[in-house]
Amino acid sequence: MFWQLLLISVATWIFYYRWQRRRLYKIAKAIPSGVQSYPVVGHAYLLSGNDEDRMRGLQIFGRKAIENGGLSTLWMMNTLYVNVADPRAAETIAKACVQKDENTVKFIRTVIGNGSIFARVHIWRPRRKILAPIFSLKNMHQFVPVFNKQSVIMTKLLAPMAETGDFSIWKYITTYTFDAVCETTLDIQMNAQSKPHVPFLTAFDSLLGLVAQRCSTPWLYPDFVYKNLAYYKQFVEARQLVWDFMDEVVQRKRREQKTREQEGKEASGMRTFLDMMIERSGKGDKGYTDLELREEAMVIIFAGTDTSAVGAAFTTVMLSRYPEVQEKVYQELQDVFGNSERPVTAEDLPNLKYLEVVIKECLRLYTPVPIITKEIEEDVQLHTGDTLVYGTKIVINIWGLHRNPRYWGEDAEQFRPERFLEAPLVHPSQYQPFSQFARNCLGLNYAMNSMKTVIANLCRRYKILPPQNMDPMKLKEPLPLKYSIMMKHVDDYVVRLVKRG
């Protein structure tokens, strides 16, 4: 009798569970996946393994969505995701859905807290109002002297590597962006470029890798599992080091501000992100708390370091493989700077039009953030007639969007910067390396100014060449990729340099 009752109870629960989710199953039936799914794990097996395996999974999802007219579905265990590689659907979803997918961002929040990029809507909305004016073009232009100074340091440190053979340029570029973002955000000279080991940077890199692994591994989602693994101790130690450092910087900035107010002095020189956040948020109880300042400063460091570094590093590699493009960039630099060694200024950047489209094309093919995940909180009807219902998750597959031949042409896989000069976009949402609409990345102008400055100074001083023994037939092939929060080059951005002049 007991077993009969148990069997009836289980059957009843299964029936009720499936009945509650009937609309999800309807979507999964209407929008094909095109990829083999397995019981319990669904399609999660495609994201298991190492960073290269995860990227291959995202590429499979992107290509299947393109083949299916821009949409496909995938199951991550019992969660249904609609994978989007069509700009019309991406635009509709971005405008209707501002809540990010908790299954992924909640783990990033274990590091940066409620920083605005990953915060839930009720926290994000008031913070966005404070932050948006801070990222004005005028404010971003004041940081160009920092970008120039730090990138000149980078080019000098690269001198011993010139004409010595193949080497990875990644550590040079990422320490440049780290030094620049720490100076512009915190007013601190980290000098990571000239130091062999910076504990804060090491800990920060470790945190990003651990979070990326957990985000793409569903069986690591439960806390009771993760907290009993060796990863967790490493995670906690790195996080505490980062938090302690940031708290000390915030408190120091508070003391400096209080001293200025007591002495009746105005702030002079460059106003950092931290300065502007303290000023914009208000005084006393109305202003940001120390915790909120730490969270938002960490978001800027997190996004500003890796996003700019990945974009600049991919651009460097592509210039090495397309000498005709590099020559056009160099001629433009000659037109603007001649043979002088004068610094890059904010006034110079708008004149570097060809360099800008080169960077744009690199961001199209090698977007630092290849996917964005969202939650459906209210029914959303797409141009296809499909209705996405509550409980559905969304993957905006930017990697797929940027390769959809319906919008980019049959040469969508090819590196061709001139496409951005020839005609306007077919659809405004077909290109979104920094996302779009309400929850787009505020740091677009910051990142572009940083990338243009560092690439300009690099190309003014060096000719960039591909690895010495690389098969010429492979120079124009797509770069091998891996995914760990950011999309990166498997071969670690190996190039050669030759001094100009």
N, C-alpha and C positions, 0 to 999 in steps of 0.2 A: 504493500500500500504506500509506504514511504517513497519508494522509487517511482511509483506511478505519479504521485503528487509532485515530486521533484521534476520529472520529465514534463508534466503539464505546465509547471511554473516556468521552466526554461523555455518551452515552446511559446508560451504566452508572452514572455519578455521579448523573445526574438521577434515575434509578430508585431508587438507594439513598437519596438525599436525601429524596425523597418518601415512601419506605417508612418511613424514620425518623420522619417527621412525620405519619404516617397518622392518629394519634389527634387531632392538631390539626385536620386537614382534616375529620375526623368531627364535631368540635365545631362547626366553621364551617358544616357542612351542617345540623346539628341545631338550631343557634340562628341564625336568619336575621339578616341585617344590615339589609336594607331600604333601603340606600344604595348607589348605583353605585360599584363598585370598578374600578380600572384596573390593567393589568399593571405590575409592578415597584413602583409607588408605592402601590398599594392605595387606602386612604382618606386618605393623607397630604395629598393636594391640598386637602382641606377645612380643614386647619390651616395652609396656606400664606398668604402675604399679610401684612397688618398685624394689630394687636391685635384690631380689630373682627372681622376675618375669622376669626381663631382662635376667638373667643368664639362666633361663629355656628356654627362647626363643632362645638364642644362642645354647643351647644344642639340641633343636629340629632341628634347621637348620643343625647342625653338623651331627646328626644321619641320617637325610633325605639325606644329601649328600653322606654319607657312603652307605646307602641303594641303592642310584641311581648310584653306581659305582664311587663315588668320587666327583660328581658335582650335584648341584641343583640350582634353581633360586629363587629369592624372590623380591618382589616389596616393596620398601619403598615409599609409595605414588606413584609418577609418575617416580621414579628412579629404574632402573633394576640393581640388584646385582646378580652376579654369585658367589655362595657359594662353596668354594673349600676345600675338605678334602682328596685329592689324591696328593701325593708328586710329581708325574710326572707333573701334571698341575700346581702345586704350583711352581715348579722349573722354568718351562717355563715362567710363569707370572712374577716371581720375577726378572728374567734376562731381560725381555722385558720392564717391567713397573717400573719406579723409582718414578713416581709421586704418592703421597698419595692422598687419597680421600678428596677433599675439604669439603664435607658435614660434616665430623667429625673433621678433624684437624684444621679447621679454628676457631673452638671454643676453642681448646686448645691454639691456638696462641693468643687468647685474654688475656691469662695469661703470656705465656713465649715468646711472640713475634715470631721472626724468628729463634728461637733455632733450631739447625741442624736436630734434629730428625723429626720435623714436618714442616720444611721449604720447600718452593717450590724448584724445582730442580736447578734453576739458582742461588739461594742463597745457597742451601745445598752443591753443588759440590765444590766450592772453599773453603768453611769452612771445609768440610770433609778432604781435603788435609792437612790442618793445624792441625786438631784434631787427625787424625789417628796415627801419630807417638807418640803423647802424651800418648796414651793408650797402649804402648808397654808393654810386660811382665815385663821388667826390671823396668819401672816406677811404674807398679802396685805392684811390690814386695816391694818397699820402704814404701808402706802404711800398710804393715802387722803389724808392731809395733803399729800403731794406732788402727787397728782392735783388736789386742790382749789387749791393754790397756783398750779400751772402753768395750770390752766383759767381761773382768775381773770385771770391775765396775758393769756390769749387773749381773754377777753371785753373787756378794756380796750383791747387792740390793735384790736378790731373796731369800737370806738366811731366812728372816722372814716368807716367804711363804712356805718354805719346811715343809712337814709333818703337814700342817694346813688344808688340804682339797683342794677342787677344786678351781681353779682361772684361769683367762685369762692371758696368757703369752704375748699377743699381744703388750700391751703398753711397756713392758720391751724390747722386740725385736725391735719395731719400734723406740723407743727413742735411743736404741743402734745404729741403722743404721743412724739415724738422726745426732747424735753426731759425728759418724765416718765420714759421708759424709761432714758435715760442716767443720770438722777439715782438712780433706784431700783436700777439694775444696777451702775453704776460709781462712784456718789457724785461725779458731775461735773456742774457747771452749764454746759451747752452754750450756753444762751441763744440757741438757734436761732430762737426766736420774734421776738426783737428785732434779730437780725442779718440783713442781706440775703443773706449768703453764708457758709455753713459748709462748708469743704472736705470734712469727714468725711461729712456728709449728702449732699452732691453726689456724692461718689464711691460711696457706698452705693447711692443711687438708680440710678446708672449701671450698677453691677454687677447689680442686680436686673433691669433691662431687658435687658441683654446675655444673662444666663442664661436668661431667659424666651424670648427669641428662639431660642436654641440648642436648648432643650428641645423646642420644637414644630416644629423644622425638621430632619428626619432627615438631609438632605444636609450639615448642619453638624456631625454627630456625630463623624466621623473627625478625630482631632487633626491629621493631616497636611494636611487641608483648612482647618480652623479657624485653625491657627497661621500660615497664609500669607495671611490676610485682614486688612484694616485694623482690623476689630473687635478682634482679639487684642491689639494694642498698647494700645488704649484700655482693654481689660479688665485687662491686667497692671498698668498704671500705677494704675488705680483700686484694684485689689486690694492693691497694695503700700502705698498710702497708708492704707487701712483697717487692714491688718495692723500696720503700724508704730505707728499710734495705739493700737490695742488692746494691743499688747505693752508699750508704755510705761505704760499704765494698770495692767496686771496687775503689772508690776514695782514700780510705786509703791505699790500696795496691799500687796504682799509686804513692802516696806520698812517701811510703817506698822505692819503686824502684828508684825514682828520687833522694832521699837522698843518697842511696847507690852509685849511679852513680857519684854524686857530690863528695863523699868522697873516691871514687875509691875502694870501697869494693865489694867483691864477696858475693853472697848469700850463706848462710851456712844452714846446716840442711836439713830437708825435703822440697822438692819443691812441692807446692800444684798445683792443676789443674789451679788455677787462675794465679799463677806464670808462669807456662809453657805456658799457652795461650798467656800471654803478650809477653813472649820471642819468641815463635814460630811465632806469627802473624806479627812481625816486629815492627820497631820504627816509630814514627811520623805519617804521613798521611797513611803510608802503613799498620800500625798495626790495630788491632781491636779498634773500638771506645768503649767508656764506655758502650754504649747501647748494642753493640755486646757482650762485656764481660759479662754483666748482663744476656743476653739471654742464652749464652752457659753455664754459671755457674748455672742458674736456671734449665736448662735441666739436668745437672748432679745431682743436688739435687733432682729434681723430679724423675728421673729414678733411681738414686742410693739409695734413701731412701726406697721407696715402693717396688721396685723390689726385693732387697735383703731381706727386712723384710718379704715380703710375702713368698718368697722361704724358708727362715729359719724357719718361723712360721709353714708352712705346714710340713716341715721336722720334727720339734719337735713333732707335733701331730702324724705323722705316726710312729715315733719311739716309742711313748707311746703305740700305738696299735699293734705293731709288736715287742714284747720283744726279740724274737730270732734275729731279725735284729739289735736291739739296743745292744745286747750282743756282736755281731760280731764287731760293731763299737767300743765298749768299749775295746775289746781285742786288736784291732788294735791300739787304743790310748795307751794302756798299753805297747805294743811293741815299740812304738815310744817314749813315755814320761816316762814309768814306773810309779812309785808312786810320781814322782817329781812334783813340782808346777812351774817348769820353764816356761817361756813364749813360746807361739807358734811363730815360725819364718817362714820366707819365704822358708827356706830350708826344713822345716818339711812338708809343704803342699803337695808336690809331693808324699810323702810316705803315705799319707792318701788316698789310692786308693779305699778302700771299702766305706769310708765315701763319696768319690766323686760320686760313682755310686748310692749310696742312695739318694744323693741330685739330681742327674740326673733323677732318677726314680720319685722323688717327683715333679720335674719340668715337667716331661712328663705328669703326671696325673693332676697336679695342676699348670699349667703354669700361672705366674702372668698376662701376657697379652694374653688372649685367642683368640683374633682375630686381624688381620691387614687388613686395607682397602686400596685399590689402585684404580687408574683410568686407563682406557684403552685410550691411545692417538693415537695409530696406531693399525691396525688389528693384532691380535695374533691368530695363529692357534695352537690348542691343539692336543695332541696325539690321542684324540678321533675322530678327524676330524672336530670338532666344531671350528668355527672361532668367536672370540670375537671382537666386532667392537667398533669404537669410540662412546663414550656415555655410554658404559657399565661400571659399577662399579664392583669391586672385593672384596669379603671377603675371605681372607685366614683364614679358620677356624682351628686354631692351636689346639683347644680343640678336634675337630674331627680328624685332622691329627694324633694326638697322641693316638687315640683310634681305628684307622682303622685296623681291624683284618687281612686284607690282608697283612699288613706289620709287625704287632706286634703279630700276632697269635691269637688263640681263647681266650687266657688269657689276652687280651689287656686291659681289665678293672681292672685287678688285680695288686696289688702292689708287684713287684718282682724285686728288684735291680739287681739280678744276670743276668738278661737278657742282661745287658750292658757288662758283662764279657764273656758270652757264645759265641757270634758270632757278626760279624760286622753288621751294618745296611743293610737292604735289599736295601734301596734307601737313598742317602745322605740328601734328603729333608723331610724324614719322621719324623725327630726330629729337631725342630727349636724353642726352648723356647726363643731365642734371635734374631729371624728372621734369614735371610740369604742373602748372596750376597751383592750387592752394598749398600743397606740401612739397613744392619744388625746393631745390637746394638754394639757399640764399647766397652761398659762396661762389656763384658762377663767375662774377667779375673778379673776385679775389683769385680764384684758381686760374682763370685765363691770363690775368696780369702776371702771375707768378710763372706760368709756363712760357709765355711769350718772352719774358725777361731772361729766364735761364737758357732757353734754346737760342735766343739772339746772342747772348754772350758766349755760349759754347761754339756756335757756328762762326762767329767773328774771329775766334782764335784757333779753331781746329777744323780740319776736314775729317768727317766721320766715315769710316769704312766698315764693311761687314767682316766677320771672322775670316781669317786668312785662308784656311783650307776648306771653306764652305763651297759645296757644289754650286756653280753658277746657275744651274737649272732650278735650284731650290730657293734662290733669292726672292722670287716673286710668289712663292707659296705662302698660304696663311700661316701665321706664327702659331706654334703649339702653346696651349694655354692651360692654366690651372685656376682654381677658385678657392679663395680663403677670405671671406668678407669682400675683398676686392678681386677682380680678375687680373691675373699677372702672367708674365712670360715664363714658360717652363724653363727655358735656357738662361734665365736670369740676366737678360739684356746684355749679351756679350757683343762688343764692338771693338774696333781699332781706331786710334786717333793719330793724325798727322798734323803737326803744327803748320799753320798758314804763314806765308811770308818768310 
